[in-house]
């Protein structure tokens, strides 16, 4: 996106045009951005940006697509991500998680809220099991450099390894020149901890029978909770005079 800035003359011949009317994008904050600021203000450790300059910086990735978001949250903790997911759900605002913005097909651009996860970094390597626990903002090259001390490597090697994050690589199933030998990211992924749409955190991966049984019990309890909530919504709608046909 290009933003053109013109100089206005002063004095008797000065133009009375308002640049904001010529360039609608010059508005500092959108309605969605203001809603997010109200919902997340004081609730996150990171920084929420709704100013135009920051939003323009996040309007692009490595692709040709350019979409200006309504707000950008530079997350500093998992709790920040949870709060953002809940706020976007309540306000019905689209959400785009973002690592380093190295995507070539526009995966890291979109309207609504961008969550910058680049600062969510951390690496713990267990050389005996040839495994590592990493945060989504961990850069691939940093992981490989640390693993090299144990004569290990992650395997998939992207062209943007010095800035691409593991979270983005999981989302895109990144590969690289070594993928024919070491496989793609999905081949190296053992488990993933995910923030779900309701703000809860779940871990996906292989489990034994006892863990599966416990998870099924949790899912059943959650199903009952949702069923009760739906019934309450339907009761409220009937009392408000919503036609029965609309509730089927």
Number of C-alpha atoms within 10 A of each C-alpha: 12 5 9 6 8 7 6 13 10 9 7 6 8 9 11 9 9 9 13 11 10 9 12 9 14 14 12 14 18 17 9 21 22 14 18 25 19 12 17 20 12 10 13 20 16 17 16 22 20 22 17 18 12 14 22 18 13 21 22 23 21 16 15 10 16 18 18 21 27 28 28 26 24 22 22 18 15 17 18 20 22 19 18 25 23 18 22 20 15 11 12 11 17 16 21 17 21 26 24 20 23 22 21 12 12 18 20 27 26 21 18 22 29 28 22 25 26 25 17 19 17 14 15 13 16 11 13 7 7 13 16 15 14 19 20 23 22 23 27 23 20 17 23 18 14 15 21 12 10 13 11 16 17 19 21 25 23 19 12 15 19 13 19 24 28 26 24 25 23 17 13 14 15 19 21 17 14 13 16 11 9 17 17 23 21 16 13 14 14 12 13 16 12 14 16 12 12 13 17 13 13 11 10 10 10 10 11 7 9 9 11 12 12 11 13 12 12 12 12 12 12 12 12 12 12 12 12 12 12 12 12 12 13 16 13 12 15 14 9 9 8 13 10 10 6 8 11 6
